[in-house]
C-alpha cells in the first residue's frame, strides 16, 4: 500500500456534559492512502461520525480530543483554529448526509461553490465563478453555467448532493470524508452518486473515508473497512477480510442481519439480540459481551478484560478485538 | 382463492396546489389510477422511490385520506364514502404502523395509555391481561406498561407501534417504512417479528418500503410504483428474478449487494423523476427509459400479463423477455 495521506492513532473523544464526562470514541486507529477508500461501519452511537468530525476539528467545544491525527505526517490535533481553517475544505473536505442543511438557502449554488474556492485561493470572483461552473459540470449538473445561478431549493435531493460534492472537491482535497452521503437518497440516485465519487477518486487520487451503515455500499466501494462498536474498533481489515473472513461476532451479526436483494430470502434473518450500549455504560470487558452469542465459549474474560485488536488470518492487516481467538462458527 | 381484505379500484389521489389568481389551479397527481387487491394471508410489498405515491396510497387504503376518484373496498364492502364514527368498525380490520416511532407515539402517554387508545376508540375497555399479552406478542414485558416512549430505544418504540396496531385484532396491517429509521441489527429483529406475527395470527401486510432488500425478505407479492402508478406487479420471486418493466430492472440493478467483487450489470438511470404536477404523456417512465420509442409517448400502457405467467404483470410496451428455462 502507498504511504497513507491521513493517519489517526489512538484517537479518543470525550464529551464533558452536566452528567460527567461521556466517552464517545475510545482509542481507534486508521489510515487511508491516496486513491483508496476506507469505510467506517457501525450503528448509531458507535462513534463513527464523531471520529471523522474529530479529524478535522469540527466537534463542539465540550469535546476533548486526544491522540494523533497526521496529514502527510503533520499533526493536526491541537492546531489553533485559524490553522485548521486553512486545512478544512482545502486538504480535507467533508460531505454530509443532509445536503439541504449543508447549503445556504439565500445564495445561488454557483456563488457557494465559488466562495469555497475563494476561501483558499486569492483569485477574482470571475475566476472563482469559472472554476465553480467547471466543478458543477464535472459532478454532472446539466447545463452547469446556467444552473449555477439557481438556488438550493430549485434542485432535487440528488442534484443537491452533487452540488455539495462539487463544493467539497473545488479545492482538490487530498482527503474527502463522506458521512452517509447517500443515506437520504433513492437507490437509483445513490448509484449515480457512488459512481461519481469513484470517478473523482480515479481522476484526482483523492483518499476517501466513507462513513456508512450500508454494508452493500461498503462492499462495493471500500478497499479497507473499520467496524466500530461502542466507540471502539471491533474489527479492521480489507473489504474481503471483513466480508469473507469476518472474525468478530459483531461483524458477523451485521452481515447476517442484512437482507439481500440478489438471492432468495432466508427463512429468518440472523439478529443481534438487544440494542447497542449507551455511551460510557460499559467500562470493563468487551462492550459487545452483553449481546454476544459466543461469550459462553470464552467465559469470564469477556466481562473482566477489554479485548485488544489482535492479528487474524487474512490478506493484510486483518485484526479483530475478540477474546475468542478464532473465527466464530455461524450459529443460527 | 382466499378472501379479499382490501381492494383498490382505479384509485386516484390528487392534492390541490393553491394557485395564484392569474394561473390555472394545478394538482399534484400523487396516486394516478391504481388497482390493487390484498388477500388474506398475503404480504404485499409496495416499493418505489420517493415521490412515487406509495405512502399516499397506503393512507388512502387505510382511509386516512379520501381518494379523489376510485373505490376502496375493505372486506368486500365499499367504504370509499364512509365517514367519521362509521369508519370505526372498518378500522378494526385494517391498522397502520408508521415509519417514525418517535413521532407516532405521544410522549406524554404511558405505554398502557397508548395501547388502550384503540380499544377506547372501539368503545371497549381493555383488561391489564390483554395489554400484557399485546406487549408479549411483540417481545416486550409487563414492566414496560408504566413507562413512557422516551425510555425506549428506536426498535422498542417500533414494537410498541406494532402492538398498538395489533390491539384491535386487525386482519391487515399497513406498514409504512416500518424499519427504515432503525439500525441494521434492530431492523432484522423487527422484520423477524413481523414474520412471526404473520405466522401466529394469520395477518396480512401491505409493506411500504423503499429498501428493496427489506421487501424481498418478507413479501410474497410486489407492486412497483412510479409516479403514482403501478408499473409492475407479481409474485416476489418472479419480479426479483426476472423483472419485466425497465424501471424495475434499473431499480433492482441499483441496489448494492453486500459481497465484494460481485459486479452487477448496473443500469444507471439519468435525470430525476418528473414532477407529478405535469407527468409525461403516455408512459410515465418514458423520459428516463433506455427502451423508450415513439409509441411510449402516445398512450399510457396498462398492466398486462408477462409472457409465460398469469400473475406477473407489467405496464410496458417493450417488457423484458421472460428468462430462458435454466438448464443446469
Interface residues (C-beta under 8 A of the other chain):
Chain A: X43 X44 X156 X157 X158 X159 X186 X187 X188 X189 X190 X191 X192 X194 X195 X213 X214 X215 X216 X217 X218 X219 X220 X222 X239 X240 X243 X244 X253 X254 X255 X256 X257 X258 X259 X260 X261 X262 X264 X265 X266 X268 X269 X270 X271 X272 X273 X275 X276
Chain B: X49 X50 X153 X155 X156 X183 X184 X185 X186 X187 X188 X189 X191 X192 X195 X210 X211 X212 X213 X214 X216 X217 X218 X237 X240 X250 X251 X252 X254 X255 X256 X257 X258 X259 X260 X261 X262 X264 X266 X268 X269 X270 X272 X273
